[in-house]
Amino acid sequence: MDIGTLADSWRSEPGTPVYVQPYFTAKPAKELSQEEMYGWYLKASGTSVPAGQVRELAGSAVRES
């Protein structure tokens, strides 16, 4: 989905609201190690997210300076 120009591509980078999390039906436990988290992501169920919500999430991203 198109969420803007190449100059706005940072809005979908790791750590932004639209990156990975909205597409999972559950949230991983916070105490998982990085390796356990990777395993969780491989097994977790995903879901589609409406285009309007993706645009809203991308638009809410704040660029770290």
PDBQT receptor file of N, H, CA, C and O in Angstrom, charges set to zero:
ATOM      1  N   MET A   1       0.841  -1.177   0.000  1.00  0.00    +0.000 N 
ATOM      2  CA  MET A   1       0.000   0.000   0.000  1.00  0.00    +0.000 C 
ATOM      3  C   MET A   1       0.880   1.232   0.000  1.00  0.00    +0.000 C 
ATOM      4  O   MET A   1       1.924   1.267   0.652  1.00  0.00    +0.000 OA
ATOM      5  N   ASP A   2       0.459   2.223  -0.722  1.00  0.00    +0.000 N 
ATOM      6  H   ASP A   2      -0.389   2.195  -1.251  1.00  0.00    +0.000 HD
ATOM      7  CA  ASP A   2       1.209   3.473  -0.839  1.00  0.00    +0.000 C 
ATOM      8  C   ASP A   2       0.887   4.360   0.359  1.00  0.00    +0.000 C 
ATOM      9  O   ASP A   2      -0.262   4.755   0.554  1.00  0.00    +0.000 OA
ATOM     10  N   ILE A   3       1.905   4.670   1.158  1.00  0.00    +0.000 N 
ATOM     11  H   ILE A   3       2.838   4.349   1.000  1.00  0.00    +0.000 HD
ATOM     12  CA  ILE A   3       1.682   5.554   2.321  1.00  0.00    +0.000 C 
ATOM     13  C   ILE A   3       2.442   6.865   2.192  1.00  0.00    +0.000 C 
ATOM     14  O   ILE A   3       2.610   7.591   3.171  1.00  0.00    +0.000 OA
ATOM     15  N   GLY A   4       2.898   7.164   0.986  1.00  0.00    +0.000 N 
ATOM     16  H   GLY A   4       2.761   6.574   0.190  1.00  0.00    +0.000 HD
ATOM     17  CA  GLY A   4       3.557   8.447   0.792  1.00  0.00    +0.000 C 
ATOM     18  C   GLY A   4       4.759   8.361  -0.123  1.00  0.00    +0.000 C 
ATOM     19  O   GLY A   4       4.981   7.363  -0.809  1.00  0.00    +0.000 OA
ATOM     20  N   THR A   5       5.518   9.421  -0.112  1.00  0.00    +0.000 N 
ATOM     21  H   THR A   5       5.337  10.231   0.446  1.00  0.00    +0.000 HD
ATOM     22  CA  THR A   5       6.690   9.531  -0.970  1.00  0.00    +0.000 C 
ATOM     23  C   THR A   5       7.875   8.776  -0.367  1.00  0.00    +0.000 C 
ATOM     24  O   THR A   5       7.824   8.341   0.783  1.00  0.00    +0.000 OA
ATOM     25  N   LEU A   6       8.921   8.629  -1.140  1.00  0.00    +0.000 N 
ATOM     26  H   LEU A   6       8.963   8.983  -2.075  1.00  0.00    +0.000 HD
ATOM     27  CA  LEU A   6      10.141   8.000  -0.645  1.00  0.00    +0.000 C 
ATOM     28  C   LEU A   6      10.690   8.774   0.551  1.00  0.00    +0.000 C 
ATOM     29  O   LEU A   6      11.243   8.182   1.477  1.00  0.00    +0.000 OA
ATOM     30  N   ALA A   7      10.539  10.081   0.528  1.00  0.00    +0.000 N 
ATOM     31  H   ALA A   7      10.090  10.562  -0.225  1.00  0.00    +0.000 HD
ATOM     32  CA  ALA A   7      11.002  10.909   1.649  1.00  0.00    +0.000 C 
ATOM     33  C   ALA A   7      10.253  10.581   2.940  1.00  0.00    +0.000 C 
ATOM     34  O   ALA A   7      10.770  10.815   4.032  1.00  0.00    +0.000 OA
ATOM     35  N   ASP A   8       9.035  10.040   2.818  1.00  0.00    +0.000 N 
ATOM     36  H   ASP A   8       8.616   9.850   1.931  1.00  0.00    +0.000 HD
ATOM     37  CA  ASP A   8       8.239   9.662   3.993  1.00  0.00    +0.000 C 
ATOM     38  C   ASP A   8       8.375   8.188   4.362  1.00  0.00    +0.000 C 
ATOM     39  O   ASP A   8       7.666   7.707   5.246  1.00  0.00    +0.000 OA
ATOM     40  N   SER A   9       9.271   7.472   3.700  1.00  0.00    +0.000 N 
ATOM     41  H   SER A   9       9.846   7.864   2.982  1.00  0.00    +0.000 HD
ATOM     42  CA  SER A   9       9.397   6.034   3.944  1.00  0.00    +0.000 C 
ATOM     43  C   SER A   9       9.804   5.708   5.380  1.00  0.00    +0.000 C 
ATOM     44  O   SER A   9       9.562   4.594   5.844  1.00  0.00    +0.000 OA
ATOM     45  N   TRP A  10      10.411   6.647   6.087  1.00  0.00    +0.000 N 
ATOM     46  H   TRP A  10      10.608   7.553   5.710  1.00  0.00    +0.000 HD
ATOM     47  CA  TRP A  10      10.780   6.436   7.486  1.00  0.00    +0.000 C 
ATOM     48  C   TRP A  10       9.548   6.132   8.334  1.00  0.00    +0.000 C 
ATOM     49  O   TRP A  10       9.680   5.552   9.412  1.00  0.00    +0.000 OA
ATOM     50  N   ARG A  11       8.373   6.504   7.883  1.00  0.00    +0.000 N 
ATOM     51  H   ARG A  11       8.265   6.975   7.008  1.00  0.00    +0.000 HD
ATOM     52  CA  ARG A  11       7.142   6.286   8.654  1.00  0.00    +0.000 C 
ATOM     53  C   ARG A  11       6.789   4.803   8.822  1.00  0.00    +0.000 C 
ATOM     54  O   ARG A  11       5.937   4.455   9.639  1.00  0.00    +0.000 OA
ATOM     55  N   SER A  12       7.444   3.933   8.048  1.00  0.00    +0.000 N 
ATOM     56  H   SER A  12       8.137   4.215   7.384  1.00  0.00    +0.000 HD
ATOM     57  CA  SER A  12       7.175   2.496   8.172  1.00  0.00    +0.000 C 
ATOM     58  C   SER A  12       8.415   1.716   8.628  1.00  0.00    +0.000 C 
ATOM     59  O   SER A  12       8.484   0.501   8.446  1.00  0.00    +0.000 OA
ATOM     60  N   GLU A  13       9.373   2.399   9.207  1.00  0.00    +0.000 N 
ATOM     61  H   GLU A  13       9.318   3.387   9.355  1.00  0.00    +0.000 HD
ATOM     62  CA  GLU A  13      10.587   1.752   9.701  1.00  0.00    +0.000 C 
ATOM     63  C   GLU A  13      10.337   1.082  11.050  1.00  0.00    +0.000 C 
ATOM     64  O   GLU A  13       9.342   1.376  11.713  1.00  0.00    +0.000 OA
ATOM     65  N   PRO A  14      11.240   0.177  11.462  1.00  0.00    +0.000 N 
ATOM     66  CA  PRO A  14      11.112  -0.437  12.798  1.00  0.00    +0.000 C 
ATOM     67  C   PRO A  14      10.941   0.619  13.886  1.00  0.00    +0.000 C 
ATOM     68  O   PRO A  14      11.602   1.657  13.883  1.00  0.00    +0.000 OA
ATOM     69  N   GLY A  15      10.050   0.325  14.801  1.00  0.00    +0.000 N 
ATOM     70  H   GLY A  15       9.513  -0.518  14.803  1.00  0.00    +0.000 HD
ATOM     71  CA  GLY A  15       9.790   1.249  15.904  1.00  0.00    +0.000 C 
ATOM     72  C   GLY A  15       8.657   2.222  15.652  1.00  0.00    +0.000 C 
ATOM     73  O   GLY A  15       8.248   2.935  16.569  1.00  0.00    +0.000 OA
ATOM     74  N   THR A  16       8.140   2.270  14.436  1.00  0.00    +0.000 N 
ATOM     75  H   THR A  16       8.473   1.691  13.692  1.00  0.00    +0.000 HD
ATOM     76  CA  THR A  16       7.017   3.164  14.146  1.00  0.00    +0.000 C 
ATOM     77  C   THR A  16       5.705   2.410  14.349  1.00  0.00    +0.000 C 
ATOM     78  O   THR A  16       5.694   1.180  14.332  1.00  0.00    +0.000 OA
ATOM     79  N   PRO A  17       4.597   3.133  14.541  1.00  0.00    +0.000 N 
ATOM     80  CA  PRO A  17       3.308   2.486  14.848  1.00  0.00    +0.000 C 
ATOM     81  C   PRO A  17       2.810   1.491  13.796  1.00  0.00    +0.000 C 
ATOM     82  O   PRO A  17       2.086   0.555  14.135  1.00  0.00    +0.000 OA
ATOM     83  N   VAL A  18       3.179   1.675  12.542  1.00  0.00    +0.000 N 
ATOM     84  H   VAL A  18       3.767   2.436  12.267  1.00  0.00    +0.000 HD
ATOM     85  CA  VAL A  18       2.669   0.806  11.481  1.00  0.00    +0.000 C 
ATOM     86  C   VAL A  18       3.560  -0.427  11.263  1.00  0.00    +0.000 C 
ATOM     87  O   VAL A  18       3.179  -1.337  10.527  1.00  0.00    +0.000 OA
ATOM     88  N   TYR A  19       4.719  -0.462  11.885  1.00  0.00    +0.000 N 
ATOM     89  H   TYR A  19       5.028   0.278  12.483  1.00  0.00    +0.000 HD
ATOM     90  CA  TYR A  19       5.679  -1.544  11.639  1.00  0.00    +0.000 C 
ATOM     91  C   TYR A  19       5.317  -2.796  12.430  1.00  0.00    +0.000 C 
ATOM     92  O   TYR A  19       5.386  -2.780  13.659  1.00  0.00    +0.000 OA
ATOM     93  N   VAL A  20       4.943  -3.853  11.774  1.00  0.00    +0.000 N 
ATOM     94  H   VAL A  20       4.887  -3.866  10.776  1.00  0.00    +0.000 HD
ATOM     95  CA  VAL A  20       4.701  -5.208  12.270  1.00  0.00    +0.000 C 
ATOM     96  C   VAL A  20       3.526  -5.355  13.245  1.00  0.00    +0.000 C 
ATOM     97  O   VAL A  20       2.610  -6.123  12.950  1.00  0.00    +0.000 OA
ATOM     98  N   GLN A  21       3.504  -4.677  14.360  1.00  0.00    +0.000 N 
ATOM     99  H   GLN A  21       4.247  -4.053  14.599  1.00  0.00    +0.000 HD
ATOM    100  CA  GLN A  21       2.540  -4.926  15.436  1.00  0.00    +0.000 C 
ATOM    101  C   GLN A  21       1.069  -4.942  15.013  1.00  0.00    +0.000 C 
ATOM    102  O   GLN A  21       0.339  -5.834  15.445  1.00  0.00    +0.000 OA
ATOM    103  N   PRO A  22       0.602  -4.002  14.190  1.00  0.00    +0.000 N 
ATOM    104  CA  PRO A  22      -0.836  -4.005  13.868  1.00  0.00    +0.000 C 
ATOM    105  C   PRO A  22      -1.307  -5.251  13.121  1.00  0.00    +0.000 C 
ATOM    106  O   PRO A  22      -2.509  -5.507  13.052  1.00  0.00    +0.000 OA
ATOM    107  N   TYR A  23      -0.396  -6.015  12.571  1.00  0.00    +0.000 N 
ATOM    108  H   TYR A  23       0.581  -5.807  12.627  1.00  0.00    +0.000 HD
ATOM    109  CA  TYR A  23      -0.761  -7.152  11.731  1.00  0.00    +0.000 C 
ATOM    110  C   TYR A  23      -0.857  -8.473  12.488  1.00  0.00    +0.000 C 
ATOM    111  O   TYR A  23      -1.129  -9.511  11.884  1.00  0.00    +0.000 OA
ATOM    112  N   PHE A  24      -0.639  -8.449  13.789  1.00  0.00    +0.000 N 
ATOM    113  H   PHE A  24      -0.418  -7.606  14.280  1.00  0.00    +0.000 HD
ATOM    114  CA  PHE A  24      -0.740  -9.659  14.605  1.00  0.00    +0.000 C 
ATOM    115  C   PHE A  24      -2.004  -9.611  15.450  1.00  0.00    +0.000 C 
ATOM    116  O   PHE A  24      -2.385  -8.555  15.955  1.00  0.00    +0.000 OA
ATOM    117  N   THR A  25      -2.653 -10.769  15.601  1.00  0.00    +0.000 N 
ATOM    118  H   THR A  25      -2.343 -11.627  15.192  1.00  0.00    +0.000 HD
ATOM    119  CA  THR A  25      -3.901 -10.831  16.351  1.00  0.00    +0.000 C 
ATOM    120  C   THR A  25      -3.672 -10.869  17.856  1.00  0.00    +0.000 C 
ATOM    121  O   THR A  25      -4.613 -10.667  18.624  1.00  0.00    +0.000 OA
ATOM    122  N   ALA A  26      -2.441 -11.125  18.293  1.00  0.00    +0.000 N 
ATOM    123  H   ALA A  26      -1.677 -11.290  17.669  1.00  0.00    +0.000 HD
ATOM    124  CA  ALA A  26      -2.093 -11.152  19.714  1.00  0.00    +0.000 C 
ATOM    125  C   ALA A  26      -0.787 -10.384  19.899  1.00  0.00    +0.000 C 
ATOM    126  O   ALA A  26      -0.108 -10.058  18.925  1.00  0.00    +0.000 OA
ATOM    127  N   LYS A  27      -0.450 -10.105  21.121  1.00  0.00    +0.000 N 
ATOM    128  H   LYS A  27      -1.002 -10.370  21.912  1.00  0.00    +0.000 HD
ATOM    129  CA  LYS A  27       0.804  -9.409  21.430  1.00  0.00    +0.000 C 
ATOM    130  C   LYS A  27       1.735 -10.370  22.166  1.00  0.00    +0.000 C 
ATOM    131  O   LYS A  27       1.288 -11.138  23.018  1.00  0.00    +0.000 OA
ATOM    132  N   PRO A  28       3.035 -10.329  21.836  1.00  0.00    +0.000 N 
ATOM    133  CA  PRO A  28       3.978 -11.216  22.525  1.00  0.00    +0.000 C 
ATOM    134  C   PRO A  28       4.224 -10.754  23.964  1.00  0.00    +0.000 C 
ATOM    135  O   PRO A  28       4.028  -9.584  24.293  1.00  0.00    +0.000 OA
ATOM    136  N   ALA A  29       4.654 -11.685  24.812  1.00  0.00    +0.000 N 
ATOM    137  H   ALA A  29       4.814 -12.635  24.545  1.00  0.00    +0.000 HD
ATOM    138  CA  ALA A  29       4.997 -11.340  26.188  1.00  0.00    +0.000 C 
ATOM    139  C   ALA A  29       6.215 -10.418  26.179  1.00  0.00    +0.000 C 
ATOM    140  O   ALA A  29       7.133 -10.616  25.384  1.00  0.00    +0.000 OA
ATOM    141  N   LYS A  30       6.231  -9.429  27.040  1.00  0.00    +0.000 N 
ATOM    142  H   LYS A  30       5.485  -9.268  27.686  1.00  0.00    +0.000 HD
ATOM    143  CA  LYS A  30       7.318  -8.449  27.070  1.00  0.00    +0.000 C 
ATOM    144  C   LYS A  30       8.644  -9.043  27.535  1.00  0.00    +0.000 C 
ATOM    145  O   LYS A  30       9.704  -8.508  27.208  1.00  0.00    +0.000 OA
ATOM    146  N   GLU A  31       8.605 -10.138  28.290  1.00  0.00    +0.000 N 
ATOM    147  H   GLU A  31       7.744 -10.573  28.556  1.00  0.00    +0.000 HD
ATOM    148  CA  GLU A  31       9.837 -10.691  28.849  1.00  0.00    +0.000 C 
ATOM    149  C   GLU A  31      10.543 -11.680  27.920  1.00  0.00    +0.000 C 
ATOM    150  O   GLU A  31      11.499 -12.330  28.343  1.00  0.00    +0.000 OA
ATOM    151  N   LEU A  32      10.105 -11.810  26.676  1.00  0.00    +0.000 N 
ATOM    152  H   LEU A  32       9.328 -11.282  26.332  1.00  0.00    +0.000 HD
ATOM    153  CA  LEU A  32      10.751 -12.723  25.744  1.00  0.00    +0.000 C 
ATOM    154  C   LEU A  32      12.119 -12.199  25.314  1.00  0.00    +0.000 C 
ATOM    155  O   LEU A  32      12.306 -10.994  25.141  1.00  0.00    +0.000 OA
ATOM    156  N   SER A  33      13.067 -13.111  25.146  1.00  0.00    +0.000 N 
ATOM    157  H   SER A  33      12.915 -14.089  25.287  1.00  0.00    +0.000 HD
ATOM    158  CA  SER A  33      14.370 -12.732  24.607  1.00  0.00    +0.000 C 
ATOM    159  C   SER A  33      14.191 -12.427  23.117  1.00  0.00    +0.000 C 
ATOM    160  O   SER A  33      13.132 -12.695  22.548  1.00  0.00    +0.000 OA
ATOM    161  N   GLN A  34      15.208 -11.879  22.502  1.00  0.00    +0.000 N 
ATOM    162  H   GLN A  34      16.067 -11.661  22.964  1.00  0.00    +0.000 HD
ATOM    163  CA  GLN A  34      15.119 -11.559  21.076  1.00  0.00    +0.000 C 
ATOM    164  C   GLN A  34      14.888 -12.836  20.264  1.00  0.00    +0.000 C 
ATOM    165  O   GLN A  34      14.107 -12.830  19.313  1.00  0.00    +0.000 OA
ATOM    166  N   GLU A  35      15.555 -13.916  20.628  1.00  0.00    +0.000 N 
ATOM    167  H   GLU A  35      16.190 -13.920  21.401  1.00  0.00    +0.000 HD
ATOM    168  CA  GLU A  35      15.383 -15.184  19.923  1.00  0.00    +0.000 C 
ATOM    169  C   GLU A  35      13.971 -15.746  20.124  1.00  0.00    +0.000 C 
ATOM    170  O   GLU A  35      13.362 -16.247  19.179  1.00  0.00    +0.000 OA
ATOM    171  N   GLU A  36      13.457 -15.661  21.342  1.00  0.00    +0.000 N 
ATOM    172  H   GLU A  36      13.952 -15.254  22.109  1.00  0.00    +0.000 HD
ATOM    173  CA  GLU A  36      12.094 -16.126  21.620  1.00  0.00    +0.000 C 
ATOM    174  C   GLU A  36      11.063 -15.274  20.881  1.00  0.00    +0.000 C 
ATOM    175  O   GLU A  36      10.058 -15.785  20.387  1.00  0.00    +0.000 OA
ATOM    176  N   MET A  37      11.326 -13.977  20.812  1.00  0.00    +0.000 N 
ATOM    177  H   MET A  37      12.143 -13.562  21.212  1.00  0.00    +0.000 HD
ATOM    178  CA  MET A  37      10.430 -13.063  20.103  1.00  0.00    +0.000 C 
ATOM    179  C   MET A  37      10.373 -13.420  18.624  1.00  0.00    +0.000 C 
ATOM    180  O   MET A  37       9.295 -13.424  18.029  1.00  0.00    +0.000 OA
ATOM    181  N   TYR A  38      11.506 -13.715  18.033  1.00  0.00    +0.000 N 
ATOM    182  H   TYR A  38      12.382 -13.712  18.516  1.00  0.00    +0.000 HD
ATOM    183  CA  TYR A  38      11.551 -14.112  16.626  1.00  0.00    +0.000 C 
ATOM    184  C   TYR A  38      10.716 -15.374  16.411  1.00  0.00    +0.000 C 
ATOM    185  O   TYR A  38       9.938 -15.450  15.460  1.00  0.00    +0.000 OA
ATOM    186  N   GLY A  39      10.875 -16.361  17.289  1.00  0.00    +0.000 N 
ATOM    187  H   GLY A  39      11.507 -16.300  18.061  1.00  0.00    +0.000 HD
ATOM    188  CA  GLY A  39      10.092 -17.588  17.209  1.00  0.00    +0.000 C 
ATOM    189  C   GLY A  39       8.606 -17.318  17.345  1.00  0.00    +0.000 C 
ATOM    190  O   GLY A  39       7.794 -17.924  16.646  1.00  0.00    +0.000 OA
ATOM    191  N   TRP A  40       8.248 -16.410  18.243  1.00  0.00    +0.000 N 
ATOM    192  H   TRP A  40       8.907 -15.918  18.811  1.00  0.00    +0.000 HD
ATOM    193  CA  TRP A  40       6.844 -16.049  18.432  1.00  0.00    +0.000 C 
ATOM    194  C   TRP A  40       6.280 -15.462  17.135  1.00  0.00    +0.000 C 
ATOM    195  O   TRP A  40       5.187 -15.834  16.707  1.00  0.00    +0.000 OA
ATOM    196  N   TYR A  41       7.026 -14.547  16.512  1.00  0.00    +0.000 N 
ATOM    197  H   TYR A  41       7.913 -14.245  16.860  1.00  0.00    +0.000 HD
ATOM    198  CA  TYR A  41       6.571 -13.928  15.266  1.00  0.00    +0.000 C 
ATOM    199  C   TYR A  41       6.379 -14.957  14.156  1.00  0.00    +0.000 C 
ATOM    200  O   TYR A  41       5.448 -14.844  13.360  1.00  0.00    +0.000 OA
ATOM    201  N   LEU A  42       7.252 -15.958  14.100  1.00  0.00    +0.000 N 
ATOM    202  H   LEU A  42       8.009 -16.050  14.747  1.00  0.00    +0.000 HD
ATOM    203  CA  LEU A  42       7.128 -16.976  13.062  1.00  0.00    +0.000 C 
ATOM    204  C   LEU A  42       5.869 -17.827  13.226  1.00  0.00    +0.000 C 
ATOM    205  O   LEU A  42       5.312 -18.313  12.241  1.00  0.00    +0.000 OA
ATOM    206  N   LYS A  43       5.426 -18.007  14.459  1.00  0.00    +0.000 N 
ATOM    207  H   LYS A  43       5.878 -17.612  15.259  1.00  0.00    +0.000 HD
ATOM    208  CA  LYS A  43       4.273 -18.869  14.735  1.00  0.00    +0.000 C 
ATOM    209  C   LYS A  43       2.959 -18.104  14.878  1.00  0.00    +0.000 C 
ATOM    210  O   LYS A  43       1.888 -18.700  14.769  1.00  0.00    +0.000 OA
ATOM    211  N   ALA A  44       3.023 -16.814  15.116  1.00  0.00    +0.000 N 
ATOM    212  H   ALA A  44       3.894 -16.330  15.204  1.00  0.00    +0.000 HD
ATOM    213  CA  ALA A  44       1.823 -16.019  15.410  1.00  0.00    +0.000 C 
ATOM    214  C   ALA A  44       0.928 -15.852  14.191  1.00  0.00    +0.000 C 
ATOM    215  O   ALA A  44       1.397 -15.805  13.054  1.00  0.00    +0.000 OA
ATOM    216  N   SER A  45      -0.352 -15.764  14.451  1.00  0.00    +0.000 N 
ATOM    217  H   SER A  45      -0.734 -15.802  15.375  1.00  0.00    +0.000 HD
ATOM    218  CA  SER A  45      -1.330 -15.508  13.391  1.00  0.00    +0.000 C 
ATOM    219  C   SER A  45      -1.323 -14.033  13.025  1.00  0.00    +0.000 C 
ATOM    220  O   SER A  45      -1.202 -13.163  13.888  1.00  0.00    +0.000 OA
ATOM    221  N   GLY A  46      -1.453 -13.770  11.748  1.00  0.00    +0.000 N 
ATOM    222  H   GLY A  46      -1.551 -14.476  11.047  1.00  0.00    +0.000 HD
ATOM    223  CA  GLY A  46      -1.515 -12.394  11.283  1.00  0.00    +0.000 C 
ATOM    224  C   GLY A  46      -2.907 -12.044  10.807  1.00  0.00    +0.000 C 
ATOM    225  O   GLY A  46      -3.768 -12.913  10.676  1.00  0.00    +0.000 OA
ATOM    226  N   THR A  47      -3.117 -10.795  10.555  1.00  0.00    +0.000 N 
ATOM    227  H   THR A  47      -2.417 -10.089  10.662  1.00  0.00    +0.000 HD
ATOM    228  CA  THR A  47      -4.413 -10.315  10.081  1.00  0.00    +0.000 C 
ATOM    229  C   THR A  47      -4.198  -9.145   9.135  1.00  0.00    +0.000 C 
ATOM    230  O   THR A  47      -3.149  -8.501   9.164  1.00  0.00    +0.000 OA
ATOM    231  N   SER A  48      -5.173  -8.875   8.312  1.00  0.00    +0.000 N 
ATOM    232  H   SER A  48      -6.024  -9.398   8.288  1.00  0.00    +0.000 HD
ATOM    233  CA  SER A  48      -5.084  -7.702   7.445  1.00  0.00    +0.000 C 
ATOM    234  C   SER A  48      -5.521  -6.470   8.248  1.00  0.00    +0.000 C 
ATOM    235  O   SER A  48      -6.265  -6.572   9.224  1.00  0.00    +0.000 OA
ATOM    236  N   VAL A  49      -5.051  -5.343   7.819  1.00  0.00    +0.000 N 
ATOM    237  H   VAL A  49      -4.447  -5.260   7.026  1.00  0.00    +0.000 HD
ATOM    238  CA  VAL A  49      -5.383  -4.076   8.478  1.00  0.00    +0.000 C 
ATOM    239  C   VAL A  49      -5.973  -3.160   7.413  1.00  0.00    +0.000 C 
ATOM    240  O   VAL A  49      -5.387  -3.010   6.341  1.00  0.00    +0.000 OA
ATOM    241  N   PRO A  50      -7.116  -2.545   7.686  1.00  0.00    +0.000 N 
ATOM    242  CA  PRO A  50      -7.733  -1.657   6.696  1.00  0.00    +0.000 C 
ATOM    243  C   PRO A  50      -6.785  -0.521   6.275  1.00  0.00    +0.000 C 
ATOM    244  O   PRO A  50      -6.013  -0.003   7.082  1.00  0.00    +0.000 OA
ATOM    245  N   ALA A  51      -6.867  -0.157   5.006  1.00  0.00    +0.000 N 
ATOM    246  H   ALA A  51      -7.494  -0.578   4.351  1.00  0.00    +0.000 HD
ATOM    247  CA  ALA A  51      -5.995   0.869   4.450  1.00  0.00    +0.000 C 
ATOM    248  C   ALA A  51      -6.058   2.176   5.241  1.00  0.00    +0.000 C 
ATOM    249  O   ALA A  51      -5.031   2.820   5.453  1.00  0.00    +0.000 OA
ATOM    250  N   GLY A  52      -7.229   2.563   5.670  1.00  0.00    +0.000 N 
ATOM    251  H   GLY A  52      -8.064   2.041   5.497  1.00  0.00    +0.000 HD
ATOM    252  CA  GLY A  52      -7.359   3.806   6.446  1.00  0.00    +0.000 C 
ATOM    253  C   GLY A  52      -6.599   3.747   7.755  1.00  0.00    +0.000 C 
ATOM    254  O   GLY A  52      -6.004   4.737   8.180  1.00  0.00    +0.000 OA
ATOM    255  N   GLN A  53      -6.619   2.589   8.394  1.00  0.00    +0.000 N 
ATOM    256  H   GLN A  53      -7.103   1.785   8.049  1.00  0.00    +0.000 HD
ATOM    257  CA  GLN A  53      -5.882   2.434   9.651  1.00  0.00    +0.000 C 
ATOM    258  C   GLN A  53      -4.377   2.468   9.394  1.00  0.00    +0.000 C 
ATOM    259  O   GLN A  53      -3.631   3.040  10.189  1.00  0.00    +0.000 OA
ATOM    260  N   VAL A  54      -3.921   1.868   8.302  1.00  0.00    +0.000 N 
ATOM    261  H   VAL A  54      -4.526   1.403   7.656  1.00  0.00    +0.000 HD
ATOM    262  CA  VAL A  54      -2.494   1.905   7.957  1.00  0.00    +0.000 C 
ATOM    263  C   VAL A  54      -2.067   3.350   7.722  1.00  0.00    +0.000 C 
ATOM    264  O   VAL A  54      -1.021   3.776   8.213  1.00  0.00    +0.000 OA
ATOM    265  N   ARG A  55      -2.873   4.110   6.972  1.00  0.00    +0.000 N 
ATOM    266  H   ARG A  55      -3.723   3.764   6.573  1.00  0.00    +0.000 HD
ATOM    267  CA  ARG A  55      -2.551   5.526   6.734  1.00  0.00    +0.000 C 
ATOM    268  C   ARG A  55      -2.504   6.309   8.049  1.00  0.00    +0.000 C 
ATOM    269  O   ARG A  55      -1.617   7.138   8.254  1.00  0.00    +0.000 OA
ATOM    270  N   GLU A  56      -3.464   6.038   8.935  1.00  0.00    +0.000 N 
ATOM    271  H   GLU A  56      -4.184   5.364   8.769  1.00  0.00    +0.000 HD
ATOM    272  CA  GLU A  56      -3.508   6.727  10.224  1.00  0.00    +0.000 C 
ATOM    273  C   GLU A  56      -2.273   6.388  11.071  1.00  0.00    +0.000 C 
ATOM    274  O   GLU A  56      -1.660   7.276  11.663  1.00  0.00    +0.000 OA
ATOM    275  N   LEU A  57      -1.919   5.118  11.124  1.00  0.00    +0.000 N 
ATOM    276  H   LEU A  57      -2.417   4.397  10.643  1.00  0.00    +0.000 HD
ATOM    277  CA  LEU A  57      -0.742   4.699  11.894  1.00  0.00    +0.000 C 
ATOM    278  C   LEU A  57       0.536   5.320  11.325  1.00  0.00    +0.000 C 
ATOM    279  O   LEU A  57       1.378   5.814  12.074  1.00  0.00    +0.000 OA
ATOM    280  N   ALA A  58       0.673   5.292   9.996  1.00  0.00    +0.000 N 
ATOM    281  H   ALA A  58      -0.012   4.890   9.388  1.00  0.00    +0.000 HD
ATOM    282  CA  ALA A  58       1.849   5.887   9.361  1.00  0.00    +0.000 C 
ATOM    283  C   ALA A  58       1.890   7.392   9.629  1.00  0.00    +0.000 C 
ATOM    284  O   ALA A  58       2.956   7.953   9.880  1.00  0.00    +0.000 OA
ATOM    285  N   GLY A  59       0.739   8.034   9.574  1.00  0.00    +0.000 N 
ATOM    286  H   GLY A  59      -0.128   7.578   9.370  1.00  0.00    +0.000 HD
ATOM    287  CA  GLY A  59       0.679   9.479   9.815  1.00  0.00    +0.000 C 
ATOM    288  C   GLY A  59       0.983   9.864  11.255  1.00  0.00    +0.000 C 
ATOM    289  O   GLY A  59       1.369  11.000  11.530  1.00  0.00    +0.000 OA
ATOM    290  N   SER A  60       0.809   8.919  12.177  1.00  0.00    +0.000 N 
ATOM    291  H   SER A  60       0.495   7.996  11.954  1.00  0.00    +0.000 HD
ATOM    292  CA  SER A  60       1.072   9.236  13.583  1.00  0.00    +0.000 C 
ATOM    293  C   SER A  60       2.535   9.024  13.981  1.00  0.00    +0.000 C 
ATOM    294  O   SER A  60       2.925   9.306  15.114  1.00  0.00    +0.000 OA
ATOM    295  N   ALA A  61       3.344   8.521  13.035  1.00  0.00    +0.000 N 
ATOM    296  H   ALA A  61       3.027   8.291  12.114  1.00  0.00    +0.000 HD
ATOM    297  CA  ALA A  61       4.751   8.287  13.340  1.00  0.00    +0.000 C 
ATOM    298  C   ALA A  61       5.481   9.595  13.622  1.00  0.00    +0.000 C 
ATOM    299  O   ALA A  61       5.233  10.609  12.969  1.00  0.00    +0.000 OA
ATOM    300  N   VAL A  62       6.368   9.562  14.584  1.00  0.00    +0.000 N 
ATOM    301  H   VAL A  62       6.570   8.739  15.114  1.00  0.00    +0.000 HD
ATOM    302  CA  VAL A  62       7.171  10.731  14.943  1.00  0.00    +0.000 C 
ATOM    303  C   VAL A  62       8.622  10.404  14.641  1.00  0.00    +0.000 C 
ATOM    304  O   VAL A  62       9.138   9.374  15.076  1.00  0.00    +0.000 OA
ATOM    305  N   ARG A  63       9.265  11.262  13.910  1.00  0.00    +0.000 N 
ATOM    306  H   ARG A  63       8.845  12.098  13.557  1.00  0.00    +0.000 HD
ATOM    307  CA  ARG A  63      10.662  11.026  13.526  1.00  0.00    +0.000 C 
ATOM    308  C   ARG A  63      11.594  11.423  14.664  1.00  0.00    +0.000 C 
ATOM    309  O   ARG A  63      11.551  12.542  15.176  1.00  0.00    +0.000 OA
ATOM    310  N   GLU A  64      12.436  10.463  15.039  1.00  0.00    +0.000 N 
ATOM    311  H   GLU A  64      12.471   9.555  14.623  1.00  0.00    +0.000 HD
ATOM    312  CA  GLU A  64      13.449  10.735  16.059  1.00  0.00    +0.000 C 
ATOM    313  C   GLU A  64      14.578  11.535  15.436  1.00  0.00    +0.000 C 
ATOM    314  O   GLU A  64      15.006  11.235  14.322  1.00  0.00    +0.000 OA
ATOM    315  N   SER A  65      15.071  12.557  16.144  1.00  0.00    +0.000 N 
ATOM    316  H   SER A  65      14.723  12.801  17.050  1.00  0.00    +0.000 HD
ATOM    317  CA  SER A  65      16.151  13.354  15.557  1.00  0.00    +0.000 C 
ATOM    318  C   SER A  65      17.486  12.992  16.120  1.00  0.00    +0.000 C 
ATOM    319  O   SER A  65      18.499  13.573  15.729  1.00  0.00    +0.000 OA
TER     320      SER A  65
